Each structure stands twice: as C-alpha cells, then as structure tokens.
Amino acid sequence: MIEYFELKPLPVNETISIFSNHELTLALTGKGKSAAAHAVQCVNKKKQDCVNAWLNVGIAGHGVFDVGQAFMADRIVDQTTIKTWYPQFVFQPVCQTETLMTVEKVETDYSDPVGYDMEASGFYPAAISYSTIELVHSYKIVSDNPQNTVAKVTRLSVNDLIKSKLSEIRSTIDSLKMLTAEVATRSSSDELLHQFLQRWRFSVTQQFQLKSLFRKINILKINIDVESNELI
C-alpha cells in the first residue's frame, strides 16, 4: 500500500510507523487492540484540524469464507468483553459485509462462521471518538480458514493478498473521501447547531452528543426545521 499510494514516512516520536501523502495517512499498527487504538491516537495528532474518515485494512481468519475473499465489517464484536459496534454504511460497499470478531490470540478453531481479527475492537471505538460512525470502517481480506490454517500465513502471502485487493481498497477510500468532503463543505449545519444551542439548554455532555449527531446529519443529508421541530 505504501508504494501503491506513493506514501512517504512521517517523522514521529512514536513506536509505530506512519506514512502519508497529500490525501492519505497510513499507520502500521502491528497486532492487538491496544496497538490499533494507539495508532488511531497518533494519526489523529497529525490530522486533528480537519474532518477525517478512518479505514482499518488488514487480514482476518474466517469460519467459512475462502482465502482471498474480502469483506467489510457490519458488526464488530470484542470476544473478551462482548462489546459490540455496528458500523453504518451510507455508500455501497465494494464487497459483502460480515460480522468481525476481535480475539486476544490467533484464532485456530473457527468455531463461528464469522471473521476473526485482533485489531477492530480497538480501532473502531478509538476512531469514532474522533469522527462519526458513518466515516469509520474495517476492510478485511481472508488469510486463513479451517481448510487453510493460520500456520500457512506468511508475510509474503499477506502482501500478495493486499496487492490483489488494492483497487477495492482505493474505491472504498474514494467513497469515504466523498463523504468527508460533504461533511467539510456543508457549513449550514454549523448555523443550525448554533440555533439549537441558542433555543434550548444543554449540558456539556449533551452538547458533545449534539455535535456528533449533527456530523451524522451532514452525511445523511437530513434537513431540520428548528421552528417546527420536525424532520423534513
């Protein structure tokens, strides 16, 4: 991906490697939920002055999918805590969607017909704290399954899997960029938010929740009439 998107390394005082160009920033996170969450925080430090979309690209095991098949997560479950998140699609995914289970150690039993990774439940809650759920997604390529176990996965095979799906990854990034641009350019919601804050009293927590709601309104293109209190 670094070569395909012509990314250059960024100088950072962190334990992860970050690469960037004029439109994308890529962090190599390594394994684990904590590493993924930390990478999101590091990238946000570099990009916190603008609206950002987030895409977690990686490999996953799967109980039934063939090796090389790609999917996007429509449900993320942390196997340890059973916490669950539901990414929202306001664009047409380039591949099918599927449940993604985040595990603490490499899955070898494939006990459920779902995807298995080690990062998504760390990445996702970290990313939505800086964005909105419509702009945060996980794209996974199946690297192993019951017939082709994780013992056969190598760095070379992972590179080949990623290369085989670069056009789909590019298309997904383009869809997210279009949504991000809409959010950034639709300034009318800022005025509407101001009207809400002027008309009703909100706690600090409620104001934060309201701002998050208006980010979603931007994306979904919902019109609100403040005077009538109705959705149009």
Sequence and secondary structure as in RCSB ss.txt:
>XXXX:A:sequence
MIEYFELKPLPVNETISIFSNHELTLALTGKGKSAAAHAVQCVNKKKQDCVNAWLNVGIAGHGVFDVGQAFMADR
IVDQTTIKTWYPQFVFQPVCQTETLMTVEKVETDYSDPVGYDMEASGFYPAAISYSTIELVHSYKIVSDNPQNTV
AKVTRLSVNDLIKSKLSEIRSTIDSLKMLTAEVATRSSSDELLHQFLQRWRFSVTQQFQLKSLFRKINILKINID
VESNELI
>XXXX:A:secstr
 TTTTT EE   SSSSEEEE SS EEEE  SSHHHHHHHHHHHHHHHTTS   EEEEEEEEESSS TT EEEEEE
EEETTT  EE    SS  SS EEEEEE SS   S  SSSEEESSHHHHHHHHHTTS GGGEEEEEEEEEBTTB G
GG  HHHHHHHHHHTHHHHHHHHHHHHHHHHHHHH THHHHHHHHHHHHS   HHHHHHHHHHHHHHHHHT  EE
TTTTEE 
